[in-house]
Amino acid sequence: MLATVGLAVLVIWAGLMLQTLMIEKVEHELEIEALLIANALRDALGNWVEGELPSGRPIGNLVLSYAEETRSRIIVALPDGSIVFSSDPDTPLEALPSSVELRAALALTEQHNIRPDDFGSGQLRLYTAAPVVQGDQVLGLVQLSVPYGPIQREIQAMWLRLILVSAGLVAAIGFASVLLARRLSAPIRHLTEMADRMARGDLEAPVRPHGPHEIRRLAVAFETMARRVREMLAQQRQFVDNAAHELRSPLASIRLRIDMLARLANGHAGNRERFERYLRETEAQLAGLEQLVNDLLLLSSVEEEEMPAALLDLSPLLYELADEMAPLVREKAHRLVLEVPPHLPPVKGNETYLRVAVRNLLDNAIKYTPAGGTITLRARAEAGEVIVEVEDTGPGIPDEEVAHVFDRFYRSRAARGSRITGVGLGLALVHTIVTRHGGRVGVESRPGAGTCFRIYLPTAQHNPPAGADPAGG
């Protein structure tokens, strides 16, 4: 509609301009012809005024000849308006009525006028006039007029052509607009329908990217969002299933042991040793449940809460963790090797969460390394990153299981078939914490030759303010 209105305004403006130009063109041509005829009639009119015999063609013959050439009515008159000769035999031989073009000619200027015929025919005519001048004297006037009907018909034909062309353009614009609207609206309707289906719970509704580039980008973004929602819901379902599975076994074991403890409590004193053993096992199960709940809460907080960060030098943190884990290392008859420089480039992170990540790697290495093995904690700066490695001399991880070690609740077949405790959340926590810090975790393992976990953290892009503690304290 906007295009149609704009085109209509443009057509009307162009038509009026063309109409004006056409009329001005005819008027200008008529004025030039009047001037030329006036100049050509100067001698003949001078002779007629002075009553002399014409030296050339008589004035009447000249007027008729020029009228035939210009297809106009030519009237020659004296300055007072008395008609000398007219090319139209029906013109009354009397004075011309006063008009704007005659007054302009007497003033030696040019003017034109459109009006009904001066002699009563009722036909619209275009008039102009020119003076016949000899020296400083105006000998007479030459009035030219042509019927205005042919000019009107030419103007009407011009308007008709404009209207037809504009109508064709409007039809083309309308057709193109309908095609464009359908091309734009079809993919949008498709996206709207898919959104409604997803809102009703059908997350598998297929989204087909089509249409213009921007709509295709929107459809791809929409499909990506839907896929992520499906993945998130699948992860949540898997998380709930795994959590329920991990909770069911210890709870059943605790209930069984509580029943046994109740029976032993009603028995004789000889059952004291069994009583104490069941009590220790129940405490261990409760400790495992407590650790599971703590890990779940920590994992949830890492994923959802804002993580306060500061500039940290990881060297002091790693030294503290080595001291903290030393008693457990000695208990397992392991050897702990520390290869950490006194200082490392600062990283921006949360000390509490990074401590949990490295502790989990150390605890994992201690659990899976046989007695007498070696655990190495090392750190270095390389290519804008701080790299922390925890390496053990344990049994290693089979190639087919390496890709799953960071999945939640995943435990290797070796761990499931041993007395090693855990629920498979430690490495998932490590991965989540490091990812939240803008880093990444890698693992390198060879069956029978040990495993090495690596944490890559980007160094801070700017130095800490002067006087600031690089360890974040």
C-alpha positions as CSV (number, residue, x, y, z in Angstrom):
1,M,0.0,0.0,0.0
2,L,2.8,2.4,0.8
3,A,4.4,1.6,-2.6
4,T,1.0,2.2,-4.3
5,V,0.4,5.5,-2.6
6,G,4.0,6.7,-3.3
7,L,3.7,5.7,-6.9
8,A,0.4,7.4,-7.3
9,V,1.8,10.7,-5.8
10,L,4.8,10.4,-8.2
11,V,2.5,9.7,-11.2
12,I,0.3,12.7,-10.4
13,W,3.3,15.0,-10.0
14,A,4.9,13.7,-13.2
15,G,1.6,14.0,-15.1
16,L,1.1,17.6,-14.0
17,M,4.7,18.5,-14.9
18,L,4.4,16.9,-18.3
19,Q,1.0,18.6,-18.9
20,T,2.6,22.0,-18.1
21,L,5.6,21.3,-20.3
22,M,3.4,20.2,-23.2
23,I,1.3,23.4,-23.0
24,E,4.3,25.6,-22.6
25,K,5.9,23.9,-25.6
26,V,2.9,24.6,-27.9
27,E,2.7,28.2,-26.5
28,H,6.4,28.8,-27.2
29,E,6.2,27.4,-30.7
30,L,3.1,29.6,-31.4
31,E,4.8,32.7,-30.1
32,I,7.8,32.1,-32.3
33,E,5.6,31.6,-35.3
34,A,3.7,34.8,-34.5
35,L,7.0,36.8,-34.3
36,L,8.2,35.3,-37.6
37,I,5.0,36.0,-39.4
38,A,4.9,39.6,-38.0
39,N,8.4,40.2,-39.3
40,A,7.4,38.7,-42.7
41,L,4.3,40.9,-43.0
42,R,6.1,44.2,-42.1
43,D,6.6,45.4,-45.7
44,A,3.2,44.2,-46.9
45,L,1.4,45.8,-44.0
46,G,3.4,49.1,-44.4
47,N,2.3,49.3,-48.0
48,W,-1.3,48.6,-47.1
49,V,-1.3,51.3,-44.5
50,E,0.2,53.8,-46.9
51,G,-2.1,52.8,-49.7
52,E,0.7,51.9,-52.0
53,L,0.6,49.1,-54.4
54,P,2.4,46.0,-53.0
55,S,5.8,45.4,-54.4
56,G,5.5,41.7,-53.7
57,R,2.7,39.3,-52.8
58,P,-0.4,40.9,-51.4
59,I,-0.9,40.7,-47.7
60,G,-3.9,38.4,-48.0
61,N,-2.0,35.8,-50.0
62,L,0.9,35.9,-47.4
63,V,-1.6,35.4,-44.5
64,L,-3.3,32.5,-46.2
65,S,0.0,30.8,-47.0
66,Y,1.3,31.1,-43.4
67,A,-2.0,29.9,-42.0
68,E,-1.8,26.8,-44.1
69,E,1.8,26.1,-43.0
70,T,1.1,26.6,-39.3
71,R,-2.4,25.2,-39.4
72,S,-3.6,28.1,-37.3
73,R,-5.9,31.1,-37.7
74,I,-4.1,34.3,-38.4
75,I,-5.7,37.7,-38.1
76,V,-3.8,40.9,-39.0
77,A,-5.1,44.0,-37.4
78,L,-4.2,47.7,-36.9
79,P,-3.1,48.9,-33.4
80,D,-6.6,50.0,-32.7
81,G,-7.9,46.5,-33.3
82,S,-9.4,47.0,-36.7
83,I,-9.0,43.8,-38.7
84,V,-7.1,44.1,-41.9
85,F,-7.2,40.4,-43.0
86,S,-8.1,37.0,-41.5
87,S,-7.2,33.5,-42.7
88,D,-10.7,32.4,-41.6
89,P,-13.4,33.5,-44.0
90,D,-16.0,33.2,-41.1
91,T,-14.3,35.9,-39.1
92,P,-16.4,39.1,-39.0
93,L,-14.5,42.0,-40.6
94,E,-14.7,44.2,-37.5
95,A,-12.4,45.1,-34.6
96,L,-10.7,42.4,-32.5
97,P,-11.9,42.3,-28.9
98,S,-9.4,43.5,-26.4
99,S,-7.4,40.6,-24.9
100,V,-4.3,40.0,-22.8
101,E,-2.1,38.8,-25.8
102,L,-3.0,41.9,-27.8
103,R,-2.2,44.3,-25.0
104,A,1.1,42.4,-24.4
105,A,1.9,42.7,-28.1
106,L,1.2,46.5,-28.1
107,A,3.6,46.7,-25.1
108,L,6.2,44.8,-27.1
109,T,6.0,41.7,-24.9
110,E,4.7,38.2,-25.3
111,Q,1.7,36.7,-23.7
112,H,-0.7,33.8,-24.4
113,N,-4.2,32.9,-23.3
114,I,-6.6,29.9,-23.5
115,R,-10.3,30.9,-23.8
116,P,-13.4,30.3,-25.9
117,D,-13.3,31.5,-29.5
118,D,-13.7,35.3,-29.7
119,F,-16.2,35.0,-32.5
120,G,-18.8,32.8,-30.8
121,S,-18.1,29.3,-31.9
122,G,-17.6,28.2,-28.3
123,Q,-14.4,26.2,-29.2
124,L,-11.5,26.6,-26.8
125,R,-8.5,28.1,-28.5
126,L,-4.9,29.0,-27.6
127,Y,-4.1,32.6,-28.5
128,T,-0.9,34.6,-28.9
129,A,0.0,37.8,-30.6
130,A,3.1,39.6,-32.0
131,P,3.5,43.3,-33.0
132,V,4.4,44.3,-36.6
133,V,7.1,46.9,-35.9
134,Q,8.7,49.4,-38.4
135,G,11.4,51.4,-36.7
136,D,9.9,52.7,-33.5
137,Q,6.3,52.5,-34.8
138,V,3.9,49.6,-34.2
139,L,2.2,49.2,-37.6
140,G,-0.2,46.5,-36.6
141,L,-0.7,43.2,-34.7
142,V,-0.7,39.6,-35.8
143,Q,-2.9,37.3,-33.7
144,L,-2.4,33.5,-34.0
145,S,-4.7,30.9,-32.5
146,V,-5.1,27.2,-32.7
147,P,-7.8,24.9,-31.4
148,Y,-7.1,23.7,-27.9
149,G,-8.9,20.3,-28.5
150,P,-6.0,18.5,-30.2
151,I,-3.7,19.6,-27.3
152,Q,-6.2,18.4,-24.8
153,R,-6.4,15.0,-26.6
154,E,-2.6,14.7,-26.5
155,I,-2.6,15.6,-22.8
156,Q,-5.3,13.0,-22.2
157,A,-3.3,10.4,-24.1
158,M,-0.3,11.2,-22.0
159,W,-2.4,10.7,-18.8
160,L,-3.8,7.5,-20.1
161,R,-0.2,6.2,-20.8
162,L,0.9,7.2,-17.3
163,I,-2.1,5.5,-15.7
164,L,-1.6,2.3,-17.6
165,V,2.2,2.2,-16.9
166,S,1.5,3.0,-13.2
167,A,-1.2,0.4,-13.0
168,G,1.2,-2.2,-14.5
169,L,3.8,-1.1,-11.9
170,V,1.3,-1.4,-9.1
171,A,0.3,-4.8,-10.3
172,A,4.0,-5.9,-10.5
173,I,4.7,-4.4,-7.0
174,G,1.6,-6.1,-5.6
175,F,2.6,-9.5,-7.1
176,A,6.2,-9.1,-5.9
177,S,4.9,-8.0,-2.4
178,V,2.6,-11.1,-2.1
179,L,5.5,-13.4,-3.2
180,L,7.9,-11.7,-0.7
181,A,5.3,-11.8,2.1
182,R,4.6,-15.4,1.6
183,R,8.3,-16.2,1.3
184,L,8.9,-14.3,4.6
185,S,5.8,-15.5,6.4
186,A,6.0,-19.2,5.6
187,P,9.2,-19.9,7.6
188,I,8.0,-17.6,10.4
189,R,4.7,-19.5,10.5
190,H,6.8,-22.8,10.5
191,L,8.9,-21.5,13.5
192,T,5.7,-20.4,15.3
193,E,4.1,-23.8,14.8
194,M,7.3,-25.5,16.1
195,A,7.4,-23.2,19.1
196,D,3.8,-24.0,19.9
197,R,4.6,-27.8,19.6
198,M,7.6,-27.4,21.9
199,A,5.6,-25.4,24.4
200,R,3.1,-28.3,24.5
201,G,6.1,-30.6,25.3
202,D,7.0,-32.0,21.8
203,L,10.7,-31.2,22.0
204,E,11.4,-33.4,19.0
205,A,9.5,-31.1,16.6
206,P,11.7,-30.8,13.5
207,V,12.7,-27.2,12.5
208,R,13.5,-26.8,8.8
209,P,15.7,-23.8,8.1
210,H,14.4,-22.1,4.9
211,G,13.5,-18.7,3.6
212,P,15.7,-15.6,3.5
213,H,19.2,-15.7,5.1
214,E,18.1,-13.9,8.3
215,I,15.1,-16.3,8.8
216,R,17.4,-19.3,8.2
217,R,19.8,-18.0,10.8
218,L,16.9,-17.6,13.2
219,A,15.7,-21.1,12.5
220,V,19.2,-22.5,13.0
221,A,19.4,-20.6,16.3
222,F,16.0,-21.9,17.3
223,E,17.0,-25.5,16.4
224,T,20.2,-25.1,18.4
225,M,18.2,-23.9,21.4
226,A,15.8,-26.7,21.1
227,R,18.6,-29.3,20.9
228,R,20.3,-27.8,23.9
229,V,17.0,-27.9,25.8
230,R,16.6,-31.6,24.9
231,E,20.2,-32.3,25.9
232,M,19.7,-30.5,29.2
233,L,16.5,-32.3,30.0
234,A,18.2,-35.6,29.0
235,Q,21.1,-34.8,31.3
236,Q,18.7,-33.9,34.1
237,R,16.8,-37.2,33.7
238,Q,20.1,-39.1,33.6
239,F,21.3,-37.2,36.6
240,V,18.1,-38.0,38.6
241,D,18.3,-41.7,37.6
242,N,21.9,-41.9,38.5
243,A,21.4,-40.1,41.8
244,A,18.5,-42.3,42.7
245,H,20.6,-45.4,41.8
246,E,23.5,-44.3,43.9
247,L,21.3,-43.4,46.8
248,R,19.3,-46.6,46.7
249,S,22.1,-49.0,47.3
250,P,23.6,-47.3,50.4
251,L,20.2,-46.7,51.9
252,A,19.2,-50.3,51.5
253,S,22.6,-51.4,53.0
254,I,22.1,-49.0,55.9
255,R,18.5,-50.3,56.5
256,L,19.8,-53.9,56.5
257,R,22.6,-53.1,58.9
258,I,20.2,-51.2,61.2
259,D,17.9,-54.3,61.3
260,M,20.9,-56.5,62.1
261,L,22.1,-54.1,64.8
262,A,18.6,-54.2,66.4
263,R,18.7,-58.0,66.4
264,L,22.2,-58.1,67.9
265,A,21.2,-55.5,70.5
266,N,18.5,-58.0,71.7
267,G,20.9,-60.9,71.6
268,H,23.6,-62.1,74.0
269,A,26.9,-60.3,74.7
270,G,28.9,-62.6,72.4
271,N,27.6,-60.6,69.4
272,R,29.5,-57.5,70.4
273,E,32.2,-57.9,67.7
274,R,29.6,-58.3,64.9
275,F,27.7,-55.3,66.4
276,E,30.7,-53.1,66.2
277,R,31.5,-54.3,62.7
278,Y,28.0,-53.5,61.4
279,L,28.2,-50.1,63.2
280,R,31.5,-49.3,61.4
281,E,30.0,-50.3,58.0
282,T,26.9,-48.2,58.7
283,E,29.1,-45.2,59.5
284,A,31.0,-45.7,56.3
285,Q,27.8,-45.9,54.3
286,L,26.6,-42.7,56.0
287,A,29.9,-41.0,55.2
288,G,29.6,-42.0,51.6
289,L,26.0,-40.6,51.4
290,E,27.2,-37.4,53.1
291,Q,30.0,-37.1,50.5
292,L,27.5,-37.8,47.7
293,V,25.2,-35.0,48.9
294,N,28.1,-32.6,49.4
295,D,29.4,-33.3,45.9
296,L,25.9,-32.8,44.4
297,L,25.5,-29.5,46.2
298,L,28.9,-28.4,45.2
299,L,28.3,-29.4,41.6
300,S,25.0,-27.5,41.6
301,S,26.6,-24.4,43.1
302,V,29.5,-24.4,40.5
303,E,27.0,-24.6,37.6
304,E,24.4,-22.1,38.8
305,E,25.9,-19.5,41.1
306,E,28.2,-16.6,40.4
307,M,31.8,-17.5,41.1
308,P,33.8,-14.8,42.9
309,A,37.2,-14.6,41.3
310,A,40.6,-13.0,42.2
311,L,44.1,-13.1,40.9
312,L,45.8,-16.3,42.2
313,D,49.3,-17.7,42.3
314,L,48.6,-21.4,42.3
315,S,52.0,-22.4,43.7
316,P,51.1,-21.8,47.4
317,L,47.8,-23.6,46.9
318,L,49.5,-26.6,45.4
319,Y,52.0,-26.7,48.2
320,E,49.2,-26.6,50.8
321,L,47.3,-29.4,49.0
322,A,50.5,-31.6,49.0
323,D,50.8,-31.1,52.8
324,E,47.1,-31.8,53.3
325,M,47.2,-35.0,51.3
326,A,50.5,-36.3,52.7
327,P,48.9,-38.4,55.6
328,L,46.6,-40.2,53.1
329,V,49.6,-40.8,50.8
330,R,51.6,-42.3,53.7
331,E,48.7,-44.4,54.8
332,K,48.5,-45.9,51.3
333,A,52.3,-46.4,51.2
334,H,52.6,-44.1,48.2
335,R,55.3,-41.7,47.2
336,L,54.3,-38.1,46.5
337,V,56.6,-36.1,44.2
338,L,56.1,-32.3,44.0
339,E,57.4,-30.4,41.0
340,V,56.0,-27.0,41.5
341,P,58.0,-23.7,41.1
342,P,57.9,-21.2,43.9
343,H,55.7,-18.9,41.8
344,L,53.5,-19.1,38.8
345,P,51.9,-16.5,36.6
346,P,48.6,-15.3,38.2
347,V,45.3,-16.8,37.0
348,K,41.9,-15.3,37.6
349,G,39.8,-17.7,39.6
350,N,38.1,-18.9,42.8
351,E,40.6,-20.4,45.2
352,T,38.0,-22.6,47.0
353,Y,36.8,-24.2,43.8
354,L,40.3,-24.7,42.3
355,R,41.4,-26.3,45.5
356,V,38.5,-28.8,45.2
357,A,39.4,-29.6,41.6
358,V,43.1,-30.4,42.3
359,R,42.2,-32.2,45.5
360,N,39.8,-34.4,43.6
361,L,42.5,-35.3,41.1
362,L,45.0,-36.1,43.9
363,D,42.3,-38.2,45.7
364,N,41.5,-40.0,42.5
365,A,45.2,-40.8,41.9
366,I,45.6,-42.1,45.5
367,K,42.6,-44.4,45.2
368,Y,43.6,-46.0,42.0
369,T,47.4,-46.3,42.5
370,P,48.5,-49.6,44.1
371,A,50.5,-49.6,47.3
372,G,54.1,-48.4,46.7
373,G,53.2,-46.4,43.7
374,T,54.2,-42.8,42.9
375,I,52.0,-39.8,42.5
376,T,53.4,-36.7,40.9
377,L,52.0,-33.2,41.3
378,R,53.6,-30.7,38.9
379,A,52.8,-27.3,37.5
380,R,54.4,-25.0,34.9
381,A,53.6,-21.9,32.7
382,E,53.4,-22.4,29.0
383,A,52.0,-20.4,26.1
384,G,49.8,-18.1,28.2
385,E,48.5,-20.9,30.3
386,V,49.2,-22.4,33.7
387,I,49.3,-26.2,33.4
388,V,48.7,-28.4,36.5
389,E,49.4,-32.1,36.2
390,V,48.5,-35.0,38.5
391,E,50.2,-38.2,37.4
392,D,50.0,-41.7,38.9
393,T,51.4,-45.1,38.3
394,G,48.1,-46.9,38.6
395,P,46.5,-49.4,36.2
396,G,45.5,-46.7,33.6
397,I,42.2,-46.3,31.8
398,P,41.1,-48.4,28.8
399,D,40.9,-46.4,25.6
400,E,37.2,-46.9,25.2
401,E,36.6,-45.4,28.7
402,V,38.7,-42.3,28.4
403,A,36.0,-40.3,26.7
404,H,33.6,-41.0,29.6
405,V,35.7,-40.3,32.6
406,F,34.3,-36.8,33.1
407,D,30.6,-37.9,32.8
408,R,28.6,-37.7,36.0
409,F,28.3,-40.9,38.0
410,Y,30.5,-42.7,35.5
411,R,32.8,-45.3,37.1
412,S,35.1,-47.6,35.2
413,R,34.7,-51.3,35.1
414,A,37.8,-51.7,37.2
415,A,36.3,-49.4,39.9
416,R,32.9,-51.1,39.9
417,G,34.6,-54.5,40.4
418,S,36.8,-53.3,43.3
419,R,36.5,-52.0,46.8
420,I,37.4,-48.5,45.7
421,T,34.7,-46.1,47.1
422,G,33.2,-43.3,45.1
423,V,30.1,-42.4,43.1
424,G,31.7,-40.9,39.9
425,L,31.2,-37.2,40.6
426,G,34.8,-36.2,41.4
427,L,36.0,-35.9,37.8
428,A,32.7,-34.3,36.7
429,L,33.3,-31.6,39.4
430,V,36.9,-31.1,38.1
431,H,35.6,-30.6,34.5
432,T,32.8,-28.2,35.5
433,I,35.1,-26.1,37.8
434,V,37.9,-25.8,35.2
435,T,35.4,-25.0,32.4
436,R,33.8,-22.3,34.5
437,H,37.3,-20.7,34.8
438,G,37.7,-20.6,31.1
439,G,40.1,-23.5,31.0
440,R,40.1,-27.2,29.9
441,V,40.9,-30.6,31.3
442,G,42.9,-33.3,29.4
443,V,43.7,-36.9,30.3
444,E,46.4,-39.1,29.0
445,S,46.4,-42.8,30.0
446,R,48.0,-46.1,28.9
447,P,46.6,-49.3,30.4
448,G,49.2,-50.7,32.9
449,A,51.4,-47.5,32.7
450,G,49.4,-45.0,34.7
451,T,47.3,-41.9,34.1
452,C,48.0,-38.2,33.8
453,F,45.3,-35.5,34.2
454,R,46.1,-32.0,33.1
455,I,44.3,-28.7,34.0
456,Y,44.9,-25.8,31.6
457,L,44.0,-22.4,33.0
458,P,44.6,-19.1,31.1
459,T,46.8,-16.6,32.8
460,A,45.4,-13.2,33.7
461,Q,45.5,-10.6,30.9
462,H,46.8,-7.9,33.2
463,N,49.2,-7.7,36.2
464,P,47.6,-7.3,39.7
465,P,47.6,-3.8,41.1
466,A,50.7,-2.7,43.0
467,G,50.8,-4.1,46.5
468,A,48.1,-6.7,45.8
469,D,48.7,-10.2,47.1
470,P,49.1,-12.5,44.0
471,A,47.6,-15.4,45.9
472,G,44.3,-13.5,46.2
473,G,44.7,-13.0,50.0
